[in-house]
Amino acid sequence: MNKIDTLIHRRAEKRQKMAQARVGRILGDAKGRGVEISVVGSLAKNSFRVHSDVDLLVHGNTDPARRAMIERLVAHHFRGTDIPYDLIFASDISDERVQDLLHDSV
């Protein structure tokens, strides 16, 4: 591994650990509020890289107030990390797509 590859690997590893820590807090806070969230995508598949984002699947039906609460909760935990994230609401997509996302979830 050359110096650039080593640097990229270290940055990716540090970023992944930060993402995992933040997601752990999000899942705990969400559970305490009766919200079930699954981690999907690259973080769930352990293929998180330097430019990856965090994908979160929110289960159940969400009215506008609940959706806003979840969006604020997630934004709060990612504030200052420079890690982008996607919130995917299961109620907005087909059951088939939800199952596809959950195939590699944690």
NORURPE-V126327 format. One record per residue. N is the residue number from 1. RES is the residue in one letter. OMEGA is omega in radians with two decimals (NA if undefined). Layout:
BEGIN
n=N res=RES omega=OMEGA
n=N res=RES omega=OMEGA
END
This chain:
BEGIN
n=1 res=M omega=3.11
n=2 res=N omega=-3.06
n=3 res=K omega=-3.14
n=4 res=I omega=3.13
n=5 res=D omega=3.12
n=6 res=T omega=3.12
n=7 res=L omega=3.13
n=8 res=I omega=3.14
n=9 res=H omega=3.13
n=10 res=R omega=3.13
n=11 res=R omega=3.13
n=12 res=A omega=-3.14
n=13 res=E omega=3.12
n=14 res=K omega=-3.13
n=15 res=R omega=3.13
n=16 res=Q omega=3.12
n=17 res=K omega=3.11
n=18 res=M omega=3.13
n=19 res=A omega=-3.14
n=20 res=Q omega=3.12
n=21 res=A omega=-3.14
n=22 res=R omega=3.14
n=23 res=V omega=3.08
n=24 res=G omega=3.11
n=25 res=R omega=3.12
n=26 res=I omega=-3.11
n=27 res=L omega=3.11
n=28 res=G omega=3.12
n=29 res=D omega=-3.14
n=30 res=A omega=3.14
n=31 res=K omega=3.11
n=32 res=G omega=3.11
n=33 res=R omega=3.09
n=34 res=G omega=-3.12
n=35 res=V omega=3.10
n=36 res=E omega=3.13
n=37 res=I omega=3.04
n=38 res=S omega=3.03
n=39 res=V omega=3.12
n=40 res=V omega=3.08
n=41 res=G omega=-2.99
n=42 res=S omega=3.13
n=43 res=L omega=3.11
n=44 res=A omega=-3.10
n=45 res=K omega=-3.08
n=46 res=N omega=3.07
n=47 res=S omega=-3.13
n=48 res=F omega=-3.08
n=49 res=R omega=-3.09
n=50 res=V omega=-3.08
n=51 res=H omega=-3.13
n=52 res=S omega=2.99
n=53 res=D omega=3.11
n=54 res=V omega=3.13
n=55 res=D omega=-3.12
n=56 res=L omega=3.12
n=57 res=L omega=-3.14
n=58 res=V omega=-3.09
n=59 res=H omega=3.04
n=60 res=G omega=3.10
n=61 res=N omega=-3.12
n=62 res=T omega=3.05
n=63 res=D omega=-3.08
n=64 res=P omega=-3.13
n=65 res=A omega=3.13
n=66 res=R omega=3.11
n=67 res=R omega=3.13
n=68 res=A omega=3.12
n=69 res=M omega=3.14
n=70 res=I omega=3.12
n=71 res=E omega=3.11
n=72 res=R omega=3.14
n=73 res=L omega=-3.11
n=74 res=V omega=3.13
n=75 res=A omega=3.13
n=76 res=H omega=-3.08
n=77 res=H omega=3.13
n=78 res=F omega=3.14
n=79 res=R omega=3.09
n=80 res=G omega=-3.11
n=81 res=T omega=-3.05
n=82 res=D omega=3.08
n=83 res=I omega=3.11
n=84 res=P omega=3.13
n=85 res=Y omega=3.05
n=86 res=D omega=3.01
n=87 res=L omega=3.13
n=88 res=I omega=3.14
n=89 res=F omega=-3.09
n=90 res=A omega=-3.13
n=91 res=S omega=-3.14
n=92 res=D omega=-3.07
n=93 res=I omega=-3.11
n=94 res=S omega=3.09
n=95 res=D omega=3.13
n=96 res=E omega=3.13
n=97 res=R omega=3.07
n=98 res=V omega=3.14
n=99 res=Q omega=3.08
n=100 res=D omega=-3.14
n=101 res=L omega=-3.09
n=102 res=L omega=-3.11
n=103 res=H omega=-3.12
n=104 res=D omega=-3.06
n=105 res=S omega=3.04
n=106 res=V omega=NA
END
